[in-house]
């Protein structure tokens, strides 16, 4: 198997080809926080309009966001999370937990925390294997290609 085929079939590589830059992930973070409009994303992220346009276009083309018209005169569209975009939230939380542990802000008390809306407790994400219930990273893993 050549290296390019290996990258083409790897789900991590395929996902990173879409979401492998910080802007795309930060747009999704903001979409999960309720932002839907171009100017909201631009203002909150401080991103150049051309860069934001490109990233939003990729996220729409790849099915993580969808455009919806919210005004006819003048024509205006907003960006709404699709199911694929909603399913990315746990990934953002795990990245955030890793960053909190290994790239903390010097004034840690100013770092945002996320709370469970029902009981008010801080969300502390872990990733578990659905079959064994074991936390990923606590047991040895091996990689096997599916035989088709």
N, C-alpha and C positions, 0 to 999 in steps of 0.2 A: 504494500500500500504506500503510495507516495504521500508526501507531506501535505499537499493541497487537498487530496481526498480526505485525509485525516481531519483537516480543519473544516471541510465542508460538512462532514457527518457529525462533528462534535457539537452537541447542543450548547455548550458553553461558548465556543467560538461563534456559532451562529447567532446567539443572543447578543454577544458583545459587538458583533458587526452592526447591530441596530442600537444598542444601549450602552456602548462602551465609552461614551464620553460623558463628562460631568454635566454638561448642559442638559442633555436628554433626561438624565436621572433627576436633576433639579427641577425640570419642567414637570415631570411626573410627581415629584414630591409636592410641588405647589398645586398641581391639579388635585391631589388627594387632600390638600388643605382647603379646597374650595375655589381656587382660581380657575376661571374659564376664559377670560378675555385676554387678547393679545397685550393690551396695555398693562394689565395686571401682572402678567408674566414679566414683561419688559421692565417695569418699574421695580418689582420685587427682586429680580435677578441682576439688574444692571447690565443686561445683555444687549448687544447691538441688534437693531431691528433686522438686519439681513441674516444674522446668525440665528435669531429666534425664528424667523420665517423658515429657514432651512430645517431646523430641528423639529419644528411643529409639522412641517410637511412630511418628514420621515416618520414621525410618530403616527401621523394619520395614515400614511401609505402602509405602514406595518401593522395597523390595526390596534394600536394602544389608545389612540384618541380618535374621536370623530368630530367633524365640523357640523355645527347646527346653526342655522340662520336665526338670529334673534331680533333683527331689524330689517325691514324692507327699504325704508327711506331714511337715511342712506342704508345701503345693504351692509350688514355687519354679521359676522359669524363668531361663534364661541367654540371652544374646544372642550369636549366632554369625554371623560374616561369611558372606554369600552370595558367589556369583561376582562379582556387581556390586560388592559391598563389597571383595572382594579386588582387583578391577581398579582400585580407587581408590588403591591404595598408590603407584603412580608419581606420581600427582598430588600426594600428600602430600610425597613426596621432592622434587619440583620446587618446591613452595611453601617447603619447608624450606631448599632451596639458595638461593632468592631471599632469604629472611629472613636466612640466614647472611651473605649478601653485603651487603644493604642495610639490615638492622635487627639488626646484631650486638649481642650482649650485651657489656656493658663489660668483663667478664672472660672473654674469648673461650675461654680454656682450660677453663672450666667448662661450655661448651656441649657437649651430647652429640654424638657422631659415630656414624655407622652403618657397620658393617663387613660385608663379604661374608663369610658364615660359612665358605665353603670355603677362601678364601685369605687372609683377615684384612685385606685392604686396605679403605681407606675408600671408601664409595660416593659418587661425585660424579656426580649425575644430569644428563643433558642430554636434550632431546627432539629426535628426528630425524623427518624425513618418511620414511615407509616406502618410498615410490616412488623418491625421488631420493637418499635417504641423507644429505641436507643437514640440518644443525642448524637447527631452527626459529628464526627471528629473524636468520639470516645472509643471507637472500635476500628480495627484495621479494615481497609477497603481494598477492593481489586476492581480492575476494569476489564470488561469483556465485551466484545462486539457481538451484536445480535446476529445469529445465523439466519439469513433469509432464504 
